[in-house]
Amino acid sequence: IQGTANSETQGHSAVSDRSAAADVNLPRSECPQLNVVDQHEYLAFGAVLDSGAAEHVISKEDAPGYELKESAGSRAGACFVAANGERIPNQGEVDLQLRLGKIPISSTFQVSQISKPLWSVGKICDAGYRVVFEKGGAEIFQVSTDKKIGSFSRRHGLYVGDFQLKNPSSVFRRQSK
């Protein structure tokens, strides 16, 4: 914060003289997060491999700062059917920038009110990958190279991947410099 003194407040402290408060110049920003220095480039993001999911699905709260766009499903009023039979409306989609280990992954998720992000095994296989499930975990391999892309640990019966989600605020800050 930078203080200034005009001819009426010369010799008075801006802190002790309340009339000087109007003379304090605060830095202004069109985009306040540009002034934030403690933002991580990536955020922790866990997703469950789901062999029964037709789409990758996420709750909007799990993708903070990512733009929710209309999707074919949200336009049509489509719903997802939860394991308990409940119908959950499709709210649109988000394009996420993820990392699994050091491997960058771009993935489109449909948005609905669900409890944890689901990564569709069918969609993964359709994109040219192979998913191998075992007792203690699962692995994903690129079919064309047989290169292992990532591992998922088995926790409470679910196969969970520890991804990193690109922080959109971090992306914006880098582009603004």
Secondary structure by P-SEA (a helix, b strand, c coil): cbbbbccccccccccccccccccccccccccccccccccccccbbbbbbccccccccccccccccbbbbbccccccbbbbbcccbbbbbbcbbbbbbcccccbbbbbbbbbccccbbbbbaaaaaaabbbbbbcccbbbbbccccccccbbbbbcccccccccccccaaaaaaaaac
